[in-house]
Amino acid sequence: MEKTNQQYDQVIAICRNLFEKKMKDYGTAWRILRPQSLTDQIYIKAQRIRSIEEKGVSKVGEGIRPEFIGIINYCIMGLIQLELGPSDEELKDEQTIELYDKYFLEAKKLMMDKNHDYGEAWRNMRISSYTDLILMKIKRTKQIEDNLGKTLVSEGIDANYMDMINYAVFAMIKIEFENEEISL
C-alpha cells in the first residue's frame, strides 16, 4: 500500500500543477457553474475516454490521460461548489488551493480506507472498467441532482464525486506507472 500512497501523491501533483496553471490563465471563472454543469463536464470527459477506448484512436491528438486529469479536477471543483455554492465572485488563489488540497486529501483518505479492505484489487482492473464506473457514477449523480439532492438510502453527490476522483486516479496510476511496473 505504500507504493499506492506514493503513486497517488504523484498523481495529485500532476493534477494540482495543471489546476494551478489553468487558474493563472482563467482565474476561478468556474465558480459561476452549478454542480450540475460540472457533472455534465465530467460526463463529456468520460464519454470521450470511452469513445477513444472503443475506436482505438483519437483524432484530436490527445489521448485519455488529459481527460482523466480533467475528470479529477472537475470533481474537485464540484466538491468546492457543493460546499460554497455557485457565485459570480472568484476565489482568491490561496483559498482555492486550500480547498483543492482539502478535497484531494479527503478522496485519498477514502481510497486508502477502501484499499485496505479490498486489498488493492483495483490494480487488476482494466482502465476501461474505471471509465465505465465513472460513467455509472455520473448517471447516479445526475439522478440525485434531478431529485434535488435527496436520496432514500444512498450516498450523496459528494460521495459520487469522491469515487470518480479515485477511479480516475487509479486510471492515472496505471497510465503513469504501467511501464515502470512491467520493467521491474
Contacts in CASP RR format, 6 or more apart in sequence:
PFRMAT RR
TARGET T0000
AUTHOR 0000-0000-0000
METHOD contacts of the structure
MODEL  1
MEKTNQQYDQVIAICRNLFEKKMKDYGTAWRILRPQSLTDQIYIKAQRIR
SIEEKGVSKVGEGIRPEFIGIINYCIMGLIQLELGPSDEELKDEQTIELY
DKYFLEAKKLMMDKNHDYGEAWRNMRISSYTDLILMKIKRTKQIEDNLGK
TLVSEGIDANYMDMINYAVFAMIKIEFENEEISL
1 112 0 8 1.000
1 115 0 8 1.000
1 116 0 8 1.000
1 120 0 8 1.000
4 111 0 8 1.000
4 112 0 8 1.000
4 115 0 8 1.000
4 120 0 8 1.000
4 173 0 8 1.000
5 112 0 8 1.000
7 173 0 8 1.000
7 176 0 8 1.000
7 177 0 8 1.000
8 108 0 8 1.000
8 111 0 8 1.000
8 169 0 8 1.000
8 173 0 8 1.000
10 176 0 8 1.000
11 72 0 8 1.000
11 169 0 8 1.000
11 172 0 8 1.000
11 173 0 8 1.000
11 176 0 8 1.000
12 104 0 8 1.000
12 108 0 8 1.000
12 169 0 8 1.000
14 69 0 8 1.000
14 172 0 8 1.000
14 176 0 8 1.000
15 69 0 8 1.000
15 70 0 8 1.000
15 72 0 8 1.000
15 73 0 8 1.000
15 104 0 8 1.000
15 172 0 8 1.000
16 97 0 8 1.000
16 100 0 8 1.000
16 101 0 8 1.000
16 104 0 8 1.000
18 69 0 8 1.000
18 70 0 8 1.000
18 73 0 8 1.000
19 73 0 8 1.000
19 76 0 8 1.000
19 100 0 8 1.000
20 97 0 8 1.000
22 73 0 8 1.000
23 93 0 8 1.000
23 96 0 8 1.000
23 97 0 8 1.000
27 90 0 8 1.000
27 93 0 8 1.000
28 90 0 8 1.000
28 91 0 8 1.000
28 96 0 8 1.000
29 90 0 8 1.000
30 38 0 8 1.000
30 77 0 8 1.000
31 81 0 8 1.000
31 84 0 8 1.000
31 86 0 8 1.000
31 87 0 8 1.000
31 88 0 8 1.000
31 89 0 8 1.000
31 90 0 8 1.000
31 91 0 8 1.000
32 86 0 8 1.000
32 87 0 8 1.000
32 88 0 8 1.000
33 41 0 8 1.000
33 77 0 8 1.000
33 81 0 8 1.000
33 86 0 8 1.000
34 81 0 8 1.000
34 86 0 8 1.000
35 78 0 8 1.000
35 81 0 8 1.000
35 82 0 8 1.000
35 85 0 8 1.000
35 86 0 8 1.000
35 145 0 8 1.000
35 157 0 8 1.000
36 142 0 8 1.000
36 145 0 8 1.000
38 74 0 8 1.000
38 75 0 8 1.000
38 77 0 8 1.000
38 78 0 8 1.000
38 81 0 8 1.000
39 78 0 8 1.000
39 138 0 8 1.000
39 141 0 8 1.000
39 142 0 8 1.000
39 145 0 8 1.000
39 157 0 8 1.000
41 74 0 8 1.000
42 71 0 8 1.000
42 74 0 8 1.000
42 75 0 8 1.000
42 134 0 8 1.000
42 138 0 8 1.000
42 164 0 8 1.000
43 135 0 8 1.000
43 138 0 8 1.000
43 142 0 8 1.000
45 67 0 8 1.000
45 68 0 8 1.000
45 70 0 8 1.000
45 71 0 8 1.000
45 74 0 8 1.000
46 67 0 8 1.000
46 71 0 8 1.000
46 131 0 8 1.000
46 134 0 8 1.000
46 135 0 8 1.000
46 138 0 8 1.000
47 135 0 8 1.000
48 64 0 8 1.000
48 67 0 8 1.000
49 64 0 8 1.000
49 67 0 8 1.000
49 68 0 8 1.000
49 131 0 8 1.000
50 128 0 8 1.000
50 131 0 8 1.000
50 132 0 8 1.000
50 135 0 8 1.000
52 58 0 8 1.000
52 63 0 8 1.000
52 64 0 8 1.000
53 64 0 8 1.000
53 127 0 8 1.000
53 128 0 8 1.000
53 131 0 8 1.000
58 64 0 8 1.000
64 127 0 8 1.000
64 171 0 8 1.000
64 175 0 8 1.000
65 172 0 8 1.000
65 175 0 8 1.000
68 168 0 8 1.000
68 171 0 8 1.000
68 172 0 8 1.000
68 175 0 8 1.000
69 168 0 8 1.000
69 172 0 8 1.000
70 168 0 8 1.000
71 134 0 8 1.000
71 164 0 8 1.000
71 165 0 8 1.000
71 168 0 8 1.000
72 165 0 8 1.000
72 168 0 8 1.000
72 169 0 8 1.000
72 172 0 8 1.000
75 161 0 8 1.000
75 162 0 8 1.000
75 164 0 8 1.000
75 165 0 8 1.000
75 168 0 8 1.000
76 100 0 8 1.000
76 103 0 8 1.000
76 104 0 8 1.000
76 161 0 8 1.000
76 165 0 8 1.000
78 161 0 8 1.000
79 103 0 8 1.000
79 158 0 8 1.000
79 161 0 8 1.000
79 162 0 8 1.000
80 96 0 8 1.000
80 99 0 8 1.000
80 100 0 8 1.000
80 103 0 8 1.000
82 157 0 8 1.000
82 158 0 8 1.000
82 161 0 8 1.000
83 99 0 8 1.000
84 91 0 8 1.000
84 99 0 8 1.000
91 99 0 8 1.000
103 165 0 8 1.000
104 165 0 8 1.000
106 162 0 8 1.000
107 162 0 8 1.000
107 165 0 8 1.000
107 166 0 8 1.000
107 169 0 8 1.000
110 162 0 8 1.000
110 166 0 8 1.000
111 166 0 8 1.000
111 169 0 8 1.000
114 166 0 8 1.000
115 122 0 8 1.000
122 170 0 8 1.000
123 174 0 8 1.000
125 170 0 8 1.000
127 171 0 8 1.000
127 174 0 8 1.000
127 175 0 8 1.000
130 167 0 8 1.000
130 168 0 8 1.000
130 170 0 8 1.000
130 171 0 8 1.000
131 171 0 8 1.000
133 163 0 8 1.000
133 167 0 8 1.000
134 164 0 8 1.000
134 167 0 8 1.000
134 168 0 8 1.000
137 160 0 8 1.000
137 163 0 8 1.000
137 164 0 8 1.000
137 167 0 8 1.000
138 160 0 8 1.000
138 164 0 8 1.000
140 154 0 8 1.000
140 160 0 8 1.000
141 157 0 8 1.000
141 160 0 8 1.000
141 161 0 8 1.000
144 150 0 8 1.000
144 151 0 8 1.000
144 154 0 8 1.000
144 156 0 8 1.000
144 157 0 8 1.000
144 160 0 8 1.000
145 157 0 8 1.000
149 156 0 8 1.000
149 157 0 8 1.000
END
